Amino acid sequence: MLPSHGKSVLIRTPEGIAFRLTLAGPVSRFMAWLLDTFCVLAAVTVIAPIFQLISVFSESYGIALQVLLSFIISMGYGICLEWFWRGQTLGKRLLGLRVMDEQGLHLRVSQIIVRNLLRAVDGLPLFYLVGGLASAISLKGQRLGDLAASTIVVRIGELAIPNLESLEADKYNSLREQPYLAARLRKKVSMDEASLVLRSLLRRDELKLESRAELYGKLAEHFKSLVPFPQECLEGLADERYLRNLADVLFRSRSARRP
């Protein structure tokens, strides 16, 4: 992790690629937490009649079960959604936020579990006072759960649809010959990764030949490892051409889904 500047942080991936991300502010994070809390309370309310039924036979047992299940639902909500949605809960998704590993590595389930379990501490005494103070002091806006899990929360924006003709993808794009694999690739590639590919292609003339070849080689290696295509689809494709075909698949598919 490179030093952060203001409200952004510069991350250098293990492949040697650096990119700057905007850190989520305390207001947006608090609003996301309120939305998530509402979702958890709604889920608890749905199963409340079960607790009332149990309380008829044993009031203390019903209360204990309600507290236990409420805790499980609260923790399970954050852990499950952040894992399946790659660092996002419903609140974070609506507000354009995402949890990331602070080193730019793949977010591990152990990190998600740690940061969610420590919500119980960050939430003390009320309205995330402990977590809010820790976030205000931290240079990267990390609450205690983020510090323990080595995670950060960043703001992600909707990518503007570029002029796709400037990408100069092959008229025959071999990646499109494997629609199932192309769909898997679109699902696995994050918005930040897609933006990185696009920026590297649109700024190719600003890079020295040696630096451009090295960058494109590392990018191509990374994306080929995400979803391996049959060798016949990649045969004869230089790294830059592969990335142009990749961007064509990613961005044309995304723009096609727009109304």
Backbone as CSV, one residue per row, in Angstrom:
resi,resn,N_x,N_y,N_z,CA_x,CA_y,CA_z,C_x,C_y,C_z
1,MET,0.844,-1.185,0.000,0.000,0.000,0.000,0.877,1.231,0.000
2,LEU,0.647,2.144,-0.926,1.385,3.383,-0.963,0.669,4.414,-0.117
3,PRO,1.329,5.488,0.289,0.706,6.475,1.149,-0.544,7.053,0.506
4,SER,-1.526,7.312,1.326,-2.764,7.897,0.832,-2.628,9.405,0.769
5,HIS,-3.413,10.037,-0.097,-3.371,11.482,-0.263,-4.790,12.003,-0.152
6,GLY,-5.065,12.760,0.909,-6.389,13.314,1.071,-7.422,12.223,1.263
7,LYS,-8.438,12.223,0.381,-9.533,11.278,0.493,-9.392,10.126,-0.499
8,SER,-8.199,9.909,-0.992,-7.975,8.802,-1.909,-6.774,7.999,-1.451
9,VAL,-6.625,6.812,-2.033,-5.516,5.946,-1.666,-4.949,5.333,-2.946
10,LEU,-3.642,5.216,-3.002,-2.974,4.637,-4.160,-2.585,3.210,-3.824
11,ILE,-3.067,2.263,-4.619,-2.821,0.841,-4.389,-1.945,0.301,-5.509
12,ARG,-0.927,-0.453,-5.127,-0.100,-1.140,-6.115,-0.342,-2.631,-5.964
13,THR,-0.846,-3.246,-7.020,-1.177,-4.667,-6.980,0.101,-5.500,-7.037
14,PRO,0.015,-6.805,-6.707,1.188,-7.679,-6.810,1.762,-7.729,-8.220
15,GLU,0.933,-7.425,-9.235,1.425,-7.419,-10.608,2.191,-6.145,-10.934
16,GLY,2.281,-5.206,-9.956,3.010,-3.972,-10.174,2.178,-2.871,-10.798
17,ILE,0.857,-3.035,-10.824,-0.036,-2.040,-11.415,-0.573,-1.139,-10.312
18,ALA,-0.441,0.173,-10.497,-0.902,1.129,-9.488,-2.171,1.817,-9.970
19,PHE,-3.114,2.009,-9.066,-4.320,2.759,-9.397,-4.838,3.437,-8.137
20,ARG,-5.453,4.612,-8.321,-5.929,5.408,-7.199,-7.443,5.228,-7.037
21,LEU,-7.863,5.046,-5.794,-9.275,4.880,-5.476,-9.702,5.929,-4.455
22,THR,-10.950,6.333,-4.534,-11.499,7.302,-3.592,-12.036,6.584,-2.367
23,LEU,-11.574,7.000,-1.190,-12.047,6.394,0.054,-13.468,6.847,0.355
24,ALA,-14.271,5.950,0.896,-15.637,6.292,1.282,-15.606,7.210,2.497
25,GLY,-16.434,8.229,2.482,-16.510,9.174,3.593,-17.369,8.647,4.727
26,PRO,-17.270,9.254,5.914,-18.044,8.779,7.065,-19.550,8.897,6.873
27,VAL,-19.998,9.921,6.159,-21.439,10.106,5.966,-22.011,8.991,5.095
28,SER,-21.348,8.700,3.967,-21.851,7.648,3.078,-21.790,6.288,3.751
29,ARG,-20.751,6.050,4.552,-20.655,4.768,5.252,-21.750,4.649,6.311
30,PHE,-22.052,5.749,6.987,-23.102,5.719,8.010,-24.465,5.496,7.359
31,MET,-24.700,6.126,6.205,-25.966,5.933,5.505,-26.111,4.487,5.038
32,ALA,-25.006,3.902,4.559,-25.044,2.495,4.143,-25.362,1.604,5.340
33,TRP,-24.763,1.937,6.486,-25.031,1.155,7.699,-26.499,1.257,8.107
34,LEU,-27.096,2.445,7.996,-28.510,2.608,8.334,-29.390,1.756,7.424
35,LEU,-29.080,1.726,6.138,-29.857,0.905,5.201,-29.723,-0.576,5.530
36,ASP,-28.500,-0.993,5.855,-28.283,-2.399,6.203,-28.988,-2.756,7.516
37,THR,-28.959,-1.813,8.470,-29.644,-2.049,9.747,-31.145,-2.215,9.533
38,PHE,-31.696,-1.416,8.638,-33.124,-1.536,8.326,-33.437,-2.915,7.739
39,CYS,-32.553,-3.403,6.873,-32.758,-4.727,6.279,-32.714,-5.823,7.340
40,VAL,-31.751,-5.701,8.277,-31.635,-6.693,9.348,-32.876,-6.654,10.247
41,LEU,-33.319,-5.455,10.611,-34.512,-5.322,11.467,-35.747,-5.880,10.772
42,ALA,-35.830,-5.675,9.442,-36.964,-6.219,8.693,-36.959,-7.748,8.749
43,ALA,-35.765,-8.342,8.640,-35.665,-9.798,8.700,-36.038,-10.317,10.083
44,VAL,-35.591,-9.613,11.121,-35.921,-10.017,12.492,-37.421,-9.895,12.735
45,THR,-38.033,-8.852,12.190,-39.469,-8.640,12.364,-40.281,-9.771,11.740
46,VAL,-39.782,-10.265,10.617,-40.496,-11.349,9.926,-40.589,-12.603,10.790
47,ILE,-39.507,-12.887,11.543,-39.503,-14.103,12.358,-39.934,-13.833,13.803
48,ALA,-40.341,-12.592,14.099,-40.760,-12.238,15.461,-41.901,-13.108,15.989
49,PRO,-42.903,-13.476,15.168,-43.988,-14.330,15.687,-43.484,-15.646,16.273
50,ILE,-42.368,-16.151,15.771,-41.813,-17.391,16.321,-41.367,-17.167,17.763
51,PHE,-40.720,-16.020,18.015,-40.280,-15.711,19.371,-41.467,-15.543,20.312
52,GLN,-42.518,-14.920,19.813,-43.709,-14.718,20.645,-44.342,-16.055,21.002
53,LEU,-44.327,-16.977,20.060,-44.898,-18.301,20.326,-44.079,-19.031,21.384
54,ILE,-42.756,-18.942,21.294,-41.887,-19.606,22.259,-42.037,-18.973,23.634
55,SER,-42.247,-17.641,23.671,-42.370,-16.931,24.951,-43.600,-17.367,25.733
56,VAL,-44.587,-17.883,25.021,-45.785,-18.365,25.710,-45.424,-19.504,26.661
57,PHE,-44.463,-20.338,26.266,-44.054,-21.472,27.086,-42.922,-21.100,28.043
58,SER,-42.011,-20.234,27.584,-40.903,-19.818,28.431,-40.436,-18.434,27.980
59,GLU,-40.771,-17.425,28.782,-40.441,-16.049,28.392,-38.939,-15.836,28.312
60,SER,-38.191,-16.340,29.287,-36.740,-16.147,29.300,-36.080,-16.858,28.118
61,TYR,-36.551,-18.064,27.810,-35.996,-18.815,26.690,-36.294,-18.103,25.374
62,GLY,-37.490,-17.537,25.249,-37.863,-16.811,24.037,-37.003,-15.576,23.827
63,ILE,-36.742,-14.838,24.942,-35.899,-13.636,24.835,-34.472,-14.006,24.457
64,ALA,-33.933,-15.062,25.091,-32.567,-15.498,24.803,-32.436,-15.935,23.346
65,LEU,-33.431,-16.649,22.849,-33.398,-17.110,21.462,-33.499,-15.937,20.498
66,GLN,-34.296,-14.945,20.857,-34.433,-13.770,20.000,-33.113,-13.002,19.897
67,VAL,-32.417,-12.830,21.030,-31.133,-12.133,21.020,-30.111,-12.903,20.192
68,LEU,-30.083,-14.226,20.365,-29.120,-15.049,19.642,-29.368,-15.012,18.138
69,LEU,-30.616,-15.208,17.736,-30.914,-15.223,16.306,-30.748,-13.845,15.680
70,SER,-31.038,-12.801,16.449,-30.841,-11.439,15.930,-29.360,-11.194,15.652
71,PHE,-28.499,-11.683,16.534,-27.056,-11.532,16.337,-26.600,-12.330,15.111
72,ILE,-27.101,-13.558,14.978,-26.721,-14.401,13.844,-27.170,-13.771,12.526
73,ILE,-28.398,-13.242,12.500,-28.902,-12.604,11.284,-28.074,-11.365,10.948
74,SER,-27.766,-10.563,11.966,-26.982,-9.347,11.747,-25.606,-9.658,11.185
75,MET,-24.910,-10.632,11.796,-23.581,-10.990,11.319,-23.647,-11.719,9.969
76,GLY,-24.620,-12.621,9.841,-24.736,-13.392,8.605,-25.080,-12.521,7.413
77,TYR,-25.868,-11.486,7.648,-26.235,-10.565,6.563,-24.985,-9.935,5.948
78,GLY,-24.135,-9.359,6.810,-22.933,-8.699,6.312,-21.937,-9.672,5.701
79,ILE,-21.719,-10.797,6.370,-20.731,-11.771,5.891,-21.151,-12.367,4.548
80,CYS,-22.391,-12.812,4.448,-22.849,-13.475,3.221,-22.879,-12.521,2.031
81,LEU,-23.442,-11.321,2.230,-23.544,-10.402,1.105,-22.177,-9.874,0.679
82,GLU,-21.311,-9.559,1.638,-19.987,-9.060,1.262,-19.168,-10.139,0.555
83,TRP,-19.454,-11.387,0.828,-18.748,-12.465,0.133,-19.313,-12.676,-1.272
84,PHE,-20.632,-12.799,-1.387,-21.243,-13.078,-2.691,-21.215,-11.863,-3.610
85,TRP,-21.286,-10.649,-3.043,-21.266,-9.423,-3.848,-19.896,-8.762,-3.844
86,ARG,-18.863,-9.512,-3.472,-17.475,-9.039,-3.535,-17.288,-7.698,-2.826
87,GLY,-17.616,-7.688,-1.542,-17.358,-6.511,-0.721,-18.515,-5.540,-0.612
88,GLN,-19.700,-5.955,-0.997,-20.843,-5.056,-0.932,-22.016,-5.690,-0.200
89,THR,-22.688,-4.895,0.622,-23.998,-5.239,1.157,-25.022,-4.459,0.342
90,LEU,-26.285,-4.604,0.666,-27.306,-3.855,-0.063,-27.091,-2.356,0.115
91,GLY,-26.795,-1.932,1.360,-26.563,-0.509,1.610,-25.362,0.013,0.837
92,LYS,-24.277,-0.728,0.845,-23.075,-0.300,0.109,-23.338,-0.273,-1.390
93,ARG,-24.078,-1.254,-1.882,-24.354,-1.291,-3.325,-25.191,-0.093,-3.743
94,LEU,-26.188,0.263,-2.947,-27.046,1.403,-3.288,-26.281,2.720,-3.254
95,LEU,-25.278,2.819,-2.378,-24.515,4.058,-2.240,-23.182,4.019,-2.981
96,GLY,-22.930,2.959,-3.728,-21.722,2.896,-4.540,-20.451,2.711,-3.744
97,LEU,-20.485,1.876,-2.695,-19.308,1.615,-1.861,-18.905,0.155,-1.999
98,ARG,-17.643,-0.133,-1.688,-17.169,-1.513,-1.743,-16.029,-1.714,-0.754
99,VAL,-16.023,-2.858,-0.079,-14.919,-3.242,0.800,-13.826,-3.876,-0.055
100,MET,-12.564,-3.492,0.190,-11.435,-4.038,-0.557,-10.308,-4.386,0.398
101,ASP,-9.475,-5.321,-0.007,-8.229,-5.569,0.710,-7.333,-4.350,0.515
102,GLU,-6.680,-3.893,1.592,-5.917,-2.656,1.490,-4.644,-2.793,0.659
103,GLN,-4.246,-4.012,0.328,-3.092,-4.231,-0.522,-3.491,-4.498,-1.978
104,GLY,-4.787,-4.436,-2.268,-5.245,-4.702,-3.622,-5.346,-6.172,-3.957
105,LEU,-5.239,-7.048,-2.937,-5.342,-8.482,-3.160,-6.806,-8.909,-3.174
106,HIS,-7.036,-10.174,-3.521,-8.393,-10.714,-3.526,-8.940,-10.722,-2.102
107,LEU,-10.150,-10.205,-1.918,-10.776,-10.149,-0.599,-11.091,-11.558,-0.120
108,ARG,-10.536,-11.934,1.033,-10.703,-13.288,1.565,-11.904,-13.352,2.512
109,VAL,-12.493,-14.523,2.602,-13.651,-14.685,3.480,-13.267,-14.463,4.929
110,SER,-12.035,-14.785,5.326,-11.590,-14.553,6.700,-11.595,-13.061,7.029
111,GLN,-11.233,-12.218,6.058,-11.260,-10.776,6.282,-12.687,-10.286,6.479
112,ILE,-13.604,-10.814,5.677,-15.006,-10.423,5.785,-15.570,-10.814,7.141
113,ILE,-15.227,-12.015,7.611,-15.727,-12.479,8.909,-15.191,-11.602,10.034
114,VAL,-13.890,-11.303,10.005,-13.277,-10.503,11.064,-13.893,-9.115,11.135
115,ARG,-14.016,-8.423,9.992,-14.516,-7.050,10.015,-15.986,-7.001,10.435
116,ASN,-16.750,-8.055,10.139,-18.151,-8.059,10.540,-18.325,-8.419,12.009
117,LEU,-17.506,-9.341,12.517,-17.614,-9.691,13.937,-17.254,-8.501,14.826
118,LEU,-16.309,-7.687,14.373,-15.890,-6.533,15.171,-16.854,-5.358,15.081
119,ARG,-17.940,-5.519,14.328,-18.975,-4.488,14.335,-19.547,-4.309,15.742
120,ALA,-19.573,-5.394,16.511,-20.098,-5.325,17.875,-19.285,-4.359,18.724
121,VAL,-17.980,-4.273,18.448,-17.122,-3.333,19.181,-17.206,-1.943,18.565
122,ASP,-17.161,-1.864,17.242,-17.229,-0.562,16.573,-18.542,0.154,16.862
123,GLY,-19.597,-0.601,17.099,-20.899,0.007,17.329,-21.102,0.582,18.712
124,LEU,-20.152,0.349,19.626,-20.272,0.856,20.988,-20.027,2.363,21.052
125,PRO,-20.612,3.076,22.012,-21.755,2.620,22.831,-23.079,2.722,22.066
126,LEU,-23.149,3.691,21.129,-24.321,3.845,20.272,-23.893,4.440,18.935
127,PHE,-24.608,4.095,17.872,-24.430,4.711,16.552,-22.974,4.732,16.088
128,TYR,-22.274,3.635,16.322,-20.921,3.460,15.800,-19.959,4.545,16.279
129,LEU,-20.056,4.923,17.556,-19.182,5.970,18.079,-17.723,5.528,18.065
130,VAL,-17.446,4.308,18.555,-16.069,3.808,18.575,-15.529,3.679,17.146
131,GLY,-16.328,3.077,16.262,-15.906,2.926,14.875,-15.729,4.260,14.177
132,GLY,-16.609,5.213,14.479,-16.507,6.533,13.876,-15.249,7.261,14.299
133,LEU,-14.895,7.162,15.588,-13.672,7.803,16.080,-12.435,7.156,15.466
134,ALA,-12.442,5.819,15.387,-11.309,5.121,14.770,-11.162,5.509,13.310
135,SER,-12.279,5.637,12.606,-12.257,6.015,11.197,-11.743,7.433,11.002
136,ALA,-12.098,8.329,11.939,-11.653,9.722,11.836,-10.154,9.844,12.071
137,ILE,-9.618,8.998,12.950,-8.184,9.047,13.268,-7.354,8.369,12.186
138,SER,-7.874,7.287,11.628,-7.127,6.508,10.635,-6.925,7.303,9.350
139,LEU,-5.736,7.233,8.781,-5.445,7.927,7.524,-6.236,7.349,6.364
140,LYS,-6.615,6.088,6.481,-7.364,5.436,5.397,-8.834,5.223,5.766
141,GLY,-9.310,5.929,6.784,-10.719,5.860,7.148,-11.156,4.491,7.621
142,GLN,-10.285,3.766,8.318,-10.598,2.401,8.758,-11.153,2.394,10.175
143,ARG,-12.273,1.699,10.353,-12.748,1.434,11.708,-11.949,0.272,12.269
144,LEU,-12.224,-0.132,13.519,-11.438,-1.195,14.140,-11.534,-2.499,13.354
145,GLY,-12.713,-2.805,12.844,-12.876,-4.019,12.054,-12.033,-4.004,10.794
146,ASP,-11.929,-2.842,10.148,-11.098,-2.727,8.949,-9.620,-2.852,9.291
147,LEU,-9.217,-2.256,10.402,-7.815,-2.348,10.810,-7.424,-3.796,11.089
148,ALA,-8.304,-4.515,11.781,-8.010,-5.909,12.116,-8.016,-6.800,10.878
149,ALA,-8.877,-6.489,9.907,-9.007,-7.327,8.712,-8.148,-6.840,7.552
150,SER,-7.457,-5.700,7.730,-6.644,-5.107,6.652,-7.495,-4.813,5.423
151,THR,-8.623,-4.134,5.656,-9.520,-3.769,4.566,-9.751,-2.266,4.557
152,ILE,-10.211,-1.765,3.431,-10.631,-0.374,3.303,-11.985,-0.362,2.609
153,VAL,-12.694,0.749,2.722,-13.969,0.920,2.027,-13.798,2.067,1.047
154,VAL,-14.066,1.788,-0.225,-13.851,2.786,-1.268,-15.164,3.094,-1.967
155,ARG,-15.151,4.233,-2.646,-16.314,4.634,-3.437,-16.074,4.228,-4.881
156,ILE,-17.057,3.598,-5.480,-16.957,3.204,-6.887,-17.998,3.985,-7.665
157,GLY,-17.632,4.397,-8.884,-18.555,5.173,-9.710,-18.940,4.401,-10.944
158,GLU,-20.022,4.814,-11.551,-20.478,4.200,-12.806,-19.556,4.652,-13.919
159,LEU,-19.016,3.722,-14.670,-18.126,4.051,-15.770,-18.909,4.646,-16.933
160,ALA,-18.387,5.730,-17.474,-18.978,6.268,-18.686,-18.673,5.316,-19.840
161,ILE,-19.636,5.119,-20.714,-19.422,4.231,-21.835,-18.498,4.927,-22.833
162,PRO,-17.340,4.356,-23.115,-16.374,5.022,-23.981,-16.737,4.913,-25.453
163,ASN,-15.969,5.621,-26.267,-16.079,5.468,-27.702,-15.434,4.145,-28.069
164,LEU,-16.235,3.124,-28.260,-15.709,1.777,-28.438,-14.964,1.611,-29.749
165,GLU,-15.256,2.468,-30.715,-14.559,2.345,-31.988,-13.068,2.619,-31.821
166,SER,-12.724,3.466,-30.811,-11.316,3.797,-30.594,-10.530,2.623,-30.023
167,LEU,-11.229,1.596,-29.538,-10.539,0.431,-28.994,-9.975,-0.464,-30.102
168,GLU,-10.521,-0.327,-31.304,-10.011,-1.070,-32.451,-9.933,-2.574,-32.185
169,ALA,-10.995,-3.128,-31.646,-11.021,-4.581,-31.447,-11.134,-5.279,-32.795
170,ASP,-10.700,-6.502,-32.855,-10.827,-7.268,-34.093,-12.293,-7.358,-34.504
171,LYS,-12.552,-7.206,-35.800,-13.918,-7.415,-36.266,-14.345,-8.837,-35.923
172,TYR,-13.393,-9.765,-36.042,-13.646,-11.115,-35.558,-13.007,-11.241,-34.182
173,ASN,-13.820,-11.281,-33.175,-13.332,-11.360,-31.794,-13.496,-12.805,-31.331
174,SER,-12.384,-13.514,-31.227,-12.439,-14.931,-30.870,-13.015,-15.158,-29.482
175,LEU,-12.920,-14.167,-28.601,-13.474,-14.334,-27.252,-14.989,-14.457,-27.288
176,ARG,-15.604,-13.847,-28.295,-17.066,-13.916,-28.409,-17.546,-15.272,-28.929
177,GLU,-16.614,-16.084,-29.378,-16.976,-17.422,-29.838,-17.252,-18.361,-28.674
178,GLN,-16.946,-17.890,-27.464,-17.203,-18.673,-26.251,-18.132,-17.859,-25.340
179,PRO,-19.435,-17.767,-25.664,-20.351,-16.887,-24.917,-20.445,-17.227,-23.435
180,TYR,-20.354,-18.519,-23.089,-20.432,-18.894,-21.678,-19.229,-18.352,-20.915
181,LEU,-18.025,-18.514,-21.503,-16.813,-18.019,-20.850,-16.794,-16.496,-20.820
182,ALA,-17.307,-15.859,-21.872,-17.377,-14.397,-21.895,-18.302,-13.883,-20.793
183,ALA,-19.407,-14.587,-20.571,-20.329,-14.192,-19.503,-19.674,-14.357,-18.136
184,ARG,-18.919,-15.446,-17.950,-18.190,-15.646,-16.694,-17.166,-14.548,-16.477
185,LEU,-16.513,-14.139,-17.548,-15.507,-13.095,-17.454,-16.143,-11.771,-17.036
186,ARG,-17.283,-11.436,-17.635,-17.976,-10.198,-17.268,-18.411,-10.219,-15.807
187,LYS,-18.745,-11.403,-15.319,-19.179,-11.509,-13.924,-18.012,-11.375,-12.961
188,LYS,-16.838,-11.889,-13.346,-15.693,-11.901,-12.443,-14.896,-10.600,-12.475
189,VAL,-14.958,-9.873,-13.588,-14.190,-8.637,-13.708,-14.950,-7.493,-13.037
190,SER,-14.313,-6.853,-12.065,-14.945,-5.746,-11.364,-14.917,-4.486,-12.215
191,MET,-15.682,-3.495,-11.810,-15.712,-2.224,-12.513,-14.346,-1.551,-12.489
192,ASP,-13.650,-1.674,-11.363,-12.321,-1.074,-11.252,-11.339,-1.732,-12.212
193,GLU,-11.405,-3.055,-12.331,-10.518,-3.768,-13.241,-10.826,-3.421,-14.691
194,ALA,-12.120,-3.339,-15.030,-12.503,-2.970,-16.392,-12.027,-1.564,-16.721
195,SER,-12.148,-0.661,-15.751,-11.688,0.713,-15.950,-10.185,0.758,-16.159
196,LEU,-9.458,-0.092,-15.438,-8.004,-0.128,-15.574,-7.599,-0.554,-16.982
197,VAL,-8.270,-1.575,-17.526,-7.992,-2.020,-18.890,-8.272,-0.895,-19.878
198,LEU,-9.409,-0.255,-19.716,-9.796,0.814,-20.637,-8.790,1.963,-20.613
199,ARG,-8.406,2.394,-19.422,-7.467,3.523,-19.312,-6.113,3.170,-19.924
200,SER,-5.671,1.939,-19.714,-4.370,1.542,-20.254,-4.380,1.548,-21.782
201,LEU,-5.529,1.212,-22.388,-5.618,1.193,-23.841,-5.754,2.596,-24.420
202,LEU,-6.572,3.415,-23.786,-6.790,4.757,-24.298,-5.567,5.659,-24.129
203,ARG,-4.668,5.280,-23.202,-3.475,6.097,-22.965,-2.202,5.409,-23.462
204,ARG,-2.361,4.506,-24.407,-1.213,3.720,-24.881,-0.096,4.602,-25.430
205,ASP,-0.465,5.688,-26.128,0.544,6.537,-26.755,1.339,7.360,-25.746
206,GLU,0.854,7.419,-24.499,1.581,8.141,-23.462,2.645,7.264,-22.807
207,LEU,2.622,5.967,-23.111,3.552,5.033,-22.490,4.714,4.730,-23.431
208,LYS,5.891,4.578,-22.852,7.028,4.137,-23.640,6.799,2.699,-24.094
209,LEU,7.427,2.352,-25.214,7.187,1.041,-25.815,7.470,-0.088,-24.831
210,GLU,8.600,-0.010,-24.103,8.959,-1.070,-23.159,7.967,-1.140,-22.004
211,SER,7.592,0.040,-21.472,6.638,0.076,-20.355,5.274,-0.421,-20.787
212,ARG,4.876,-0.070,-22.012,3.572,-0.505,-22.513,3.534,-2.020,-22.673
213,ALA,4.603,-2.587,-23.212,4.648,-4.041,-23.403,4.607,-4.760,-22.058
214,GLU,5.330,-4.222,-21.065,5.346,-4.852,-19.741,3.977,-4.759,-19.074
215,LEU,3.348,-3.577,-19.152,2.036,-3.388,-18.539,0.996,-4.283,-19.179
216,TYR,0.957,-4.303,-20.517,-0.038,-5.115,-21.210,0.190,-6.603,-20.944
217,GLY,1.448,-6.996,-20.813,1.737,-8.392,-20.516,1.197,-8.807,-19.159
218,LYS,1.387,-7.950,-18.154,0.899,-8.268,-16.811,-0.617,-8.245,-16.750
219,LEU,-1.230,-7.264,-17.429,-2.692,-7.210,-17.453,-3.279,-8.435,-18.149
220,ALA,-2.715,-8.783,-19.294,-3.220,-9.945,-20.030,-3.076,-11.218,-19.211
221,GLU,-1.958,-11.369,-18.531,-1.738,-12.556,-17.700,-2.779,-12.640,-16.588
222,HIS,-3.076,-11.483,-15.985,-4.057,-11.460,-14.891,-5.442,-11.876,-15.374
223,PHE,-5.908,-11.294,-16.476,-7.262,-11.574,-16.939,-7.384,-12.964,-17.551
224,LYS,-6.320,-13.454,-18.149,-6.354,-14.825,-18.658,-6.469,-15.836,-17.521
225,SER,-5.910,-15.477,-16.355,-5.993,-16.388,-15.214,-7.374,-16.382,-14.574
226,LEU,-8.138,-15.301,-14.749,-9.480,-15.230,-14.167,-10.411,-16.255,-14.814
227,VAL,-10.436,-16.254,-16.134,-11.267,-17.207,-16.879,-10.449,-17.707,-18.065
228,PRO,-9.871,-18.903,-17.979,-9.066,-19.434,-19.088,-9.942,-19.770,-20.302
229,PHE,-9.557,-19.239,-21.459,-10.229,-19.556,-22.714,-9.462,-20.673,-23.421
230,PRO,-10.115,-21.415,-24.303,-9.396,-22.438,-25.073,-8.224,-21.815,-25.835
231,GLN,-7.170,-22.573,-25.999,-5.958,-22.058,-26.627,-6.216,-21.555,-28.041
232,GLU,-7.162,-22.189,-28.742,-7.429,-21.765,-30.114,-8.016,-20.357,-30.179
233,CYS,-8.651,-19.911,-29.077,-9.199,-18.560,-29.044,-8.115,-17.501,-28.832
234,LEU,-6.985,-17.907,-28.291,-5.913,-16.973,-27.960,-4.732,-17.073,-28.901
235,GLU,-4.745,-18.076,-29.756,-3.615,-18.311,-30.639,-3.416,-17.132,-31.586
236,GLY,-2.192,-16.618,-31.617,-1.865,-15.509,-32.510,-2.243,-14.144,-31.971
237,LEU,-2.849,-14.071,-30.775,-3.248,-12.787,-30.198,-2.109,-12.211,-29.363
238,ALA,-1.624,-11.029,-29.742,-0.662,-10.322,-28.903,-1.384,-9.806,-27.662
239,ASP,-0.622,-9.441,-26.631,-1.229,-9.002,-25.371,-2.135,-7.794,-25.573
240,GLU,-1.676,-6.831,-26.376,-2.497,-5.638,-26.602,-3.778,-5.994,-27.340
241,ARG,-3.689,-6.845,-28.335,-4.883,-7.242,-29.072,-5.842,-8.007,-28.174
242,TYR,-5.300,-8.846,-27.308,-6.159,-9.567,-26.361,-6.919,-8.587,-25.474
243,LEU,-6.229,-7.559,-24.975,-6.872,-6.579,-24.098,-7.928,-5.778,-24.845
244,ARG,-7.678,-5.467,-26.117,-8.680,-4.745,-26.902,-9.922,-5.606,-27.124
245,ASN,-9.716,-6.875,-27.401,-10.858,-7.779,-27.538,-11.586,-7.952,-26.213
246,LEU,-10.808,-7.989,-25.124,-11.398,-8.098,-23.790,-12.260,-6.883,-23.484
247,ALA,-11.729,-5.678,-23.748,-12.500,-4.458,-23.505,-13.747,-4.419,-24.374
248,ASP,-13.641,-4.903,-25.591,-14.789,-4.964,-26.480,-15.885,-5.839,-25.885
249,VAL,-15.502,-6.991,-25.339,-16.468,-7.893,-24.703,-17.096,-7.243,-23.475
250,LEU,-16.268,-6.640,-22.628,-16.753,-6.075,-21.370,-17.663,-4.877,-21.588
251,PHE,-17.202,-3.918,-22.389,-17.938,-2.663,-22.498,-19.086,-2.724,-23.476
252,ARG,-18.945,-3.457,-24.560,-20.089,-3.570,-25.461,-21.223,-4.323,-24.803
253,SER,-20.904,-5.310,-23.984,-21.946,-6.067,-23.290,-22.639,-5.199,-22.263
254,ARG,-21.846,-4.362,-21.568,-22.436,-3.507,-20.545,-23.310,-2.445,-21.193
255,SER,-22.833,-1.834,-22.289,-23.628,-0.800,-22.931,-24.869,-1.374,-23.564
256,ALA,-24.796,-2.627,-24.020,-25.967,-3.249,-24.651,-27.094,-3.452,-23.676
257,ARG,-26.753,-3.547,-22.376,-27.793,-3.755,-21.375,-28.480,-2.454,-20.977
258,ARG,-27.926,-1.323,-21.419,-28.549,-0.065,-21.059,-29.784,0.167,-21.919
259,PRO,-30.814,0.825,-21.337,-32.019,1.079,-22.119,-31.754,2.088,-23.221
